Amino acid sequence: MAYNNKGNNSNNKGYNNNQNQQKVKHSGAKTTKYYPKTGPNAGVEQYLTTGWRLSNKELISIKAVTTSKSKLSEKGWLGSIAVTFTNTKNGSQEFHWGTMQASTGKVVIDAMAFVMNPKAKNGGYAGTFVRSN
């Protein structure tokens, strides 16, 4: 049986074992606090979590913002977070309601089993989650 080694060690059977290659990121997220100058929330601290995700080779941009209906619970979660998903290739948008952990900016959309976590390692995470009971 012949293997194409392409100058690599003959024990790796044609596979590139280059340890210097970086993993390609498939998602990311970050969070920001701001004070709007106009509108119903003028002067009130608001939270914005933005993220992105590659899905079927298409870039999905995600924006989660607090609204005038967002209220802080006793456990530190904000309800009524407006989350917009935008496909940057074709411009289509989807809207969902979610919840946000005020201390970390983590956004959860239970109906989609989706989470955006800006505190995840390597620049944040945006994607599905599995709920453990």
N, C-alpha and C positions, 0 to 999 in steps of 0.2 A: 504494500500500500504506500503510495507516494503522497507527501504533504508539501504544500507550498509554504516554505518557511520565510521567504522574503527577507533574508538576512537576520532573522531572529534566532534565538536559541532553538536548537532542533527538538528540545523537549516540549515546546509549547504547541506543536502541531498546527502552526499557521495562525494561531490567535495572537493578537497584539496585547501583550501584558504590560504596556507602558503605564507605570504607576503615576506619571506626571499629568495624565489627562484629567481635566476637571469634569465633574458631573454636570450635565446640562440641567439648569433649573426649569421646572415646569409650572411654578407658581410663586407668588410673593405677595406680601401685604405690609402696610404701614399705617399708623394712626396719628392723628393730629387733633389738637384742641384749638378752637378759634372763637372769636367774638364777632358775630355779624354786625355790620353797621346799619343795615336797613332791614325791613321786613318785620314779621311778628316776633321774631326772636332777637331783635336788635339789643346788643349789650349783654345778652345772656350767653354763658359759656356753652358751646356746642361741640360735639365730637364728630369727626370724619375719619372713617377707615376706608382706605382704597386698596384694591388688590388686582391681581391679574392671574390668568390661568390659560395654559395652552390646552385646547380641547379639539381633537381631530385636526391638528395642524392649523387651527384658527385661534387667534388671540381673543380672549374674553376679558373685558375690562369691568371691574366691579367697584361700585361706589355705595357706601353705607353712611347715611347721615341721620343725626337725631332730628326730630321734628318737634313742633309745639306740643304734640301729644305724648312725647317721651317723658316718662316718669321713672325716678330711681326707686328701686325696691329696697327692702331691708337688707337683702343679701348682696347689694351692689350691682344689680343688673338694671339696665334701661330697657323699657319696652317700647314698642311702636317705632322701630328703626326702619327707615325707608331704604331699601336695597335695590339698586338698579344694575342689571347685567347688560352689557353692550358688546355685541359681536363686532369687532373692529373691521372685519372683512366685508360684511354685508350691511352693517349699520342697524341690524335688528336689536330691539331692546325687550327685556323682560323685567317686570316689577314684582317684588316680594316684600313682605313684612318680616322683620327679624327682631332679635334681642341682642343687646351689647353689654359686655362686662365693662363697667366704667373705668376700673383701675387698669385694665390691660388693653382695651380696645377690641377684644375678641368679639366677633359677630357670629351668631348662630341662627340659621334658618331651619327650624325643625322639619317643616313640610318637605324640604329638599334634602335633608340630612347633609347640609352644607355648613362649613365653618371657614371663617377668615381669622387667622391668628397672627398678628404682627409680632408677637413675642417668640414665635417658633424659631428654631435655629436656622442659620443661613438665609436671613432676609425675609422671614415670614412664610406663611402657608395659606393657600386658598384652595379648598377642595372638599371632598366628601369626608364624612366621619362615620365611624361605627360606634353606636351607643352600647356600652357594656352595662349590664344590669347587675 
